[in-house]
């Protein structure tokens, strides 16, 4: 039975398109949520939206001024932090994830949402930046 499951999984992966593989990857990551990210943020979900990967990051509003974070200069700093997390990671799983995203021509959106107000903003990492 286990061999049949492994064989079916292998055949699926061999016949999957990059978008299929992205969907599977996002589902695997989402199953691990919520994940504490430190510094008052928690990744609560990961989903596909219009073909792009969306990380939902809840921010502790006792630590972050959501309205202040909407400033373009602050958002540029937040984006740099997210990009460094992805691009400079030495984790093989992160590297594989980025390859799947790149091959799927998807963008990465970090949707930052206040834990009390629900107010938020999106940080977009364009596929060409990966």
TAKA-V790085 format. One record per residue. N is the residue number from 1. RES is the residue in one small letter. PHI is phi in whole degrees, -180 to 180 (none if undefined). BURIAL is b if it has 9 or more other C-alpha atoms within 8 Angstrom, else e. Layout:
# TAKA-V790085
n:N res:RES phi:PHI burial:BURIAL
n:N res:RES phi:PHI burial:BURIAL
This chain:
# TAKA-V790085
n:1 res:x phi:none burial:e
n:2 res:x phi:-62 burial:e
n:3 res:x phi:-65 burial:e
n:4 res:x phi:-63 burial:e
n:5 res:x phi:-65 burial:e
n:6 res:x phi:-63 burial:e
n:7 res:x phi:-63 burial:e
n:8 res:x phi:-64 burial:e
n:9 res:x phi:-63 burial:e
n:10 res:x phi:-62 burial:e
n:11 res:x phi:-64 burial:e
n:12 res:x phi:-62 burial:e
n:13 res:x phi:-65 burial:e
n:14 res:x phi:-71 burial:e
n:15 res:x phi:-99 burial:e
n:16 res:x phi:-74 burial:b
n:17 res:x phi:-80 burial:e
n:18 res:x phi:-62 burial:b
n:19 res:x phi:-70 burial:b
n:20 res:x phi:-63 burial:e
n:21 res:x phi:-64 burial:b
n:22 res:x phi:-63 burial:b
n:23 res:x phi:-60 burial:b
n:24 res:x phi:-63 burial:e
n:25 res:x phi:-61 burial:b
n:26 res:x phi:-62 burial:b
n:27 res:x phi:-63 burial:b
n:28 res:x phi:-66 burial:e
n:29 res:x phi:-66 burial:b
n:30 res:x phi:-61 burial:b
n:31 res:x phi:-65 burial:e
n:32 res:x phi:-91 burial:e
n:33 res:x phi:-81 burial:b
n:34 res:x phi:-78 burial:e
n:35 res:x phi:-128 burial:e
n:36 res:x phi:-69 burial:e
n:37 res:x phi:-105 burial:e
n:38 res:x phi:87 burial:e
n:39 res:x phi:55 burial:e
n:40 res:x phi:80 burial:e
n:41 res:x phi:-124 burial:b
n:42 res:x phi:-142 burial:b
n:43 res:x phi:-80 burial:b
n:44 res:x phi:-97 burial:b
n:45 res:x phi:-166 burial:b
n:46 res:x phi:-137 burial:b
n:47 res:x phi:-150 burial:b
n:48 res:x phi:-99 burial:b
n:49 res:x phi:-137 burial:e
n:50 res:x phi:55 burial:e
n:51 res:x phi:84 burial:e
n:52 res:x phi:-103 burial:b
n:53 res:x phi:-88 burial:b
n:54 res:x phi:-117 burial:b
n:55 res:x phi:-95 burial:b
n:56 res:x phi:-92 burial:b
n:57 res:x phi:-115 burial:b
n:58 res:x phi:-84 burial:b
n:59 res:x phi:-112 burial:b
n:60 res:x phi:-72 burial:b
n:61 res:x phi:-73 burial:b
n:62 res:x phi:-77 burial:e
n:63 res:x phi:-105 burial:e
n:64 res:x phi:-122 burial:e
n:65 res:x phi:-92 burial:e
n:66 res:x phi:-57 burial:b
n:67 res:x phi:-61 burial:e
n:68 res:x phi:-65 burial:e
n:69 res:x phi:-70 burial:b
n:70 res:x phi:-78 burial:b
n:71 res:x phi:-61 burial:e
n:72 res:x phi:-56 burial:e
n:73 res:x phi:-68 burial:e
n:74 res:x phi:-66 burial:b
n:75 res:x phi:-64 burial:b
n:76 res:x phi:-63 burial:e
n:77 res:x phi:-67 burial:e
n:78 res:x phi:-64 burial:b
n:79 res:x phi:-61 burial:b
n:80 res:x phi:-59 burial:e
n:81 res:x phi:-62 burial:e
n:82 res:x phi:-63 burial:e
n:83 res:x phi:-63 burial:b
n:84 res:x phi:-64 burial:b
n:85 res:x phi:-61 burial:e
n:86 res:x phi:-81 burial:b
n:87 res:x phi:-72 burial:e
n:88 res:x phi:-97 burial:e
n:89 res:x phi:-69 burial:b
n:90 res:x phi:-99 burial:e
n:91 res:x phi:-76 burial:e
n:92 res:x phi:-60 burial:e
n:93 res:x phi:-67 burial:e
n:94 res:x phi:-67 burial:b
n:95 res:x phi:-61 burial:b
n:96 res:x phi:-65 burial:e
n:97 res:x phi:-58 burial:b
n:98 res:x phi:-62 burial:b
n:99 res:x phi:-64 burial:e
n:100 res:x phi:-63 burial:b
n:101 res:x phi:-63 burial:b
n:102 res:x phi:-62 burial:b
n:103 res:x phi:-63 burial:e
n:104 res:x phi:-85 burial:b
n:105 res:x phi:58 burial:e
n:106 res:x phi:-94 burial:b
n:107 res:x phi:-97 burial:b
n:108 res:x phi:-112 burial:b
n:109 res:x phi:-116 burial:b
n:110 res:x phi:-102 burial:b
n:111 res:x phi:-92 burial:b
n:112 res:x phi:-93 burial:b
n:113 res:x phi:-130 burial:b
n:114 res:x phi:-67 burial:b
n:115 res:x phi:-74 burial:b
n:116 res:x phi:-108 burial:e
n:117 res:x phi:-80 burial:e
n:118 res:x phi:79 burial:e
n:119 res:x phi:-71 burial:e
n:120 res:x phi:-170 burial:b
n:121 res:x phi:-159 burial:e
n:122 res:x phi:-110 burial:e
n:123 res:x phi:-111 burial:b
n:124 res:x phi:-107 burial:b
n:125 res:x phi:-107 burial:b
n:126 res:x phi:-67 burial:b
n:127 res:x phi:-53 burial:b
n:128 res:x phi:-68 burial:e
n:129 res:x phi:-87 burial:e
n:130 res:x phi:-82 burial:e
